[in-house]
Amino acid sequence: MPIIINLDVMLARRKMRSRELAERIGITEQNVSLLKSGKVKGVRFETLERICQVLECQPGDLLEYRNDEEAT
């Protein structure tokens, strides 16, 4: 998949656990885990906004595009 989700990187930089993020943005820990692993087909802008507020980052800090040639 050409869109890479760097949520785990931002969590590490902010020294925050997935559980805390899930509680603060109002989604399940399992959904945070799915986001971290990139096993989602989409994310609501509302959820992305809450993640950015809590982690004090920009959407570009969380999402990265790589074309198929770079990803392999």
C-alpha positions in Angstrom: 0.0 0.0 0.0 1.5 3.3 -1.0 0.2 5.2 2.1 2.3 4.6 5.2 0.9 5.4 8.7 3.6 6.6 11.1 1.4 6.6 14.2 3.7 4.3 16.1 6.6 6.8 15.5 4.6 9.7 16.8 3.5 7.8 19.8 7.1 7.0 20.6 8.2 10.6 20.2 5.4 11.7 22.6 6.2 8.9 25.0 2.5 7.8 24.9 1.0 4.4 24.9 -1.7 3.3 22.5 -4.1 2.8 25.4 -3.8 6.5 26.5 -4.3 7.7 22.9 -7.4 5.6 22.5 -8.9 6.9 25.7 -8.1 10.5 24.9 -9.5 10.4 21.3 -12.5 8.2 22.1 -11.8 5.1 20.0 -10.9 1.5 21.1 -7.4 0.4 21.6 -8.0 -2.2 19.0 -8.8 0.5 16.4 -5.6 2.3 17.4 -3.7 -0.9 16.8 -5.3 -1.3 13.4 -4.3 2.2 12.5 -0.7 1.7 13.7 -0.4 -1.5 11.6 -1.8 0.2 8.5 -4.6 -2.5 8.2 -7.3 0.1 7.6 -8.8 1.3 4.4 -9.5 4.8 5.6 -9.7 7.1 8.6 -12.3 9.7 9.3 -11.0 13.3 9.3 -12.6 13.8 12.7 -10.4 10.9 14.1 -7.3 12.3 12.4 -8.1 15.7 13.8 -8.3 14.3 17.4 -5.1 12.3 16.9 -3.3 15.5 15.8 -4.7 17.5 18.7 -3.6 14.9 21.3 -0.2 14.2 19.7 0.4 17.9 18.8 1.3 17.1 15.2 0.2 17.7 11.7 -1.5 15.0 9.5 1.7 14.9 7.4 3.6 13.7 10.5 1.3 10.7 10.6 0.7 9.9 6.9 3.4 9.3 4.2 3.0 8.5 0.5 5.4 6.1 -1.1 4.9 4.9 -4.7 4.9 1.1 -5.2 8.5 1.1 -6.4 9.8 2.7 -3.2 7.7 0.5 -0.9 9.3 -2.7 -2.1 
